[in-house]
Amino acid sequence: MTRSHKISAIILAAGFSRRMGTFKPLMRLGGQAVLDRVIALYADAGVKDIRVVTGHRASAIRSALASRPVSVVHNPDYETGMFSSVRAGVHALPPDARAFFVHPADIPLVRPHTATTLMDAFDDNPAAVTYPVFDDLRGHPPLVHGELKDDILSHDGSGGLRVLLRRFVSKARNIQVADEGVMLDLDTPDDFQHVSTRLARSDILTDDECRVLMEKVIVLPRPVIDHCRQVACVAETVASAVNGSGGVIDVPLVQSAARVHDVARLERNHAAAGAGLLNEMGLPAMAAIVAVHMDINVFEDSPLDEAQVVYLADKLVAGSTVVSLSQRFDAKLKKYGHDPKISEKISQRRRAAFNIQNKVERTSGDTIHQILKKAGIINWSQPCETS
């Protein structure tokens, strides 16, 4: 049985959207209707039973969803508030539903990986309610155990679903996710602008998502986290210097990938493992950089790119201290030089790092030491200030 088997999604799209001033489910966000985005996340997560609850402008939604793989459930009592739509959706669920998501349509940026993470957690421990938690704050969508259907159907609606679910707080489970989308809703035009801006760079993790992934989801040791922050600082500095001389490095992508390049540091072959995790999260550009941060093929005539910048920055940081490439690799060779295989691997990495460094220096017109000194690093042993 797959994790999505007999798990449903109830998408609430029945409200008036008064604060927004226009009907939110059918608003265009990044070229796609808001409601379509929410449907797509569950389809991508493997959920087969997706039910959209309508009310206000029901005919418009039904028409818009004519070709979508969803069931449309009308709530004739939608004017009484959101809980009536929750009840209508739950009433329409198949009798054998093991669990169901409850997802307001105005929360459009939740990643499919978050839904699969919650389903995996439910399979491991079928709690009464499984909540996605971002930076210790509960967000949407909760995954509700099928056994709570009768409680929802018999509830008088006082306080809505949130108050009802408080009855089961001792049986609930919080799952930390590196997905700020669980907290981002569309209540006002300002919210829409904020979500639109975030969507434009949804290919990378935000700074807060990087921190949460490292500290709360994976829970890495502090030295690993500090190393990654330092590498991100150096990588940003190098990328900005290159761009200042005509380069075209994606600085936010460099920062984000560098911040989590050692996300799988505790696993065997951690570069591949980290890339695998990021691919699962729907972040292939970051994954491609993390995959080669240990070993990279560099050609003399190939242009500088984000992966090369992160690779170089990683080799310029030992622990959380910025060092020269000579210091870094001389120390490695001194420690492992007695082993021919390890010595050759170190030499290969050294050649790649110096090749990239030479490209940076030719492009920027400054040495690496000058670039980092201008950014506030007085000497090789002084830590870089991270934001």
Secondary structure, DSSP 8 states (H G I E B T S, - for coil): --TTTTEEEEEEE-S--TTTSS-GGG-EETTEEHHHHHHHHHHHTT--EEEEEE-TTHHHHHHHTTTSS-EEEE-TTGGG-HHHHHHHHHHTS-TT--EEEEEETT-----HHHHHHHHHHHHHS--SEEEEEETTEE-S--EEEGGGHHHHHH---TTHHHHHHGGGGGGEEEEE-S-GGGG---SSHHHHHHHHHHHHTTTS--HHHHHHIIIIIS---HHHHHHHHHHHHHHHHHHHHHHTTT----HHHHHHHHHTTTTTTTSTTHHHHHHHHHHHTT-HHHHHHHHTSSS----TTS---HHHHHHHHHHTEETTEE--HHHHHHHHHHHHTTSHHHHHHHHHHHHHHHHHHHHHHHHHSS-HHHHHHHTT--STTS-----
